[in-house]
Amino acid sequence: LHTGEQPFKCSDCRKSFVHRSNLVIHWCIHSREKLYECPECGKRFWSSSILIKHQQTRTDETPYDCLECRKRFNQSFALTRHQQTH
């Protein structure tokens, strides 16, 4: 699908997507349906990836390492931002 065609359209706002899976995620924004619950605090999220990021911030887990200084981060974007300082 490198044609630029976006055949999957939201019936609520008419936003279009290349993949159906992206449309399904988008629908959650309209429905406010939050299917993924944090077992620690009970907070709910509409995306499993957002739940995972939330869980990483709630723990001491730091899976992202800077190869230059060995500083560790719990989110990839924080590591990326840090690496720009080197």
N, C-alpha and C positions, 0 to 999 in steps of 0.2 A: 504494500500500500504506500508506494512512494509517489503517488499521483497528486497528493494534496487533498484528495477527496475525504470528506468527513461525513460518512453516511449515517452515523448514529446521532439523532437529534433529541434533545430534551423537550418533552411536550410542555413543560412549564415555562421555560425561558428561551427556548429555541437555540441554545448553545449547542454546537456540534462537536463530535469527537470522531477520531479515526478508529478507535477500538471500542467495542461494546463495554469492556471492563471499565474503561474510564467513565463512560456514561453511567454505569451502575454506581460507581463511587460518587459521581456528581449528584445523582438522585438523592443520596443520603443528606446532602446539604439542604435540599428542599424539604425532605421529610423530617429532618432533625432526628432521624432514627439512629441511635447509638447502640450498636450491637456488641461492642467489645468492652468488657468491664475489667478494671484493675482489681485483682483479688486482694490487694493490700489495703486500698483506700476506698474502693467502691466507685470511683470516678469512671464514667463511661465515655467511649470514643466511637466515632463512626468509621474509623480505619484501624486495622490491626497494626499497621506500621506506626501510627501515632501512639497507640497503646504501648508498643515496644519501646519507643523513644521515652515515653512517660515513665515506664518501669526502669529504664536505665538511669534516669535522673533521680529516682527514688532509692537507688542502691549505690553502693560504692564501686559498682562495675565500671571499669574504664578500658574498654576494648580497643581504643584507638591510640596508637603510640606515635610520637614524633620520632623519626629515625635519626634526626640530628641531635636532639638534646634529651631524648627519652622521657619527656614530659608526657603524661597520659591524659586522655579526655574521654568523657562518656558519650559524646556525640560527634559524628564525623564532621559536621560543619564547624565545630569548635576547633578541631584539629586543623582543618583547612585554613581557617582564619589565623590560627597560631603560626602555621607554616609560612605564611606571608611575611612574618616578622623576621625570618632568617635571611 
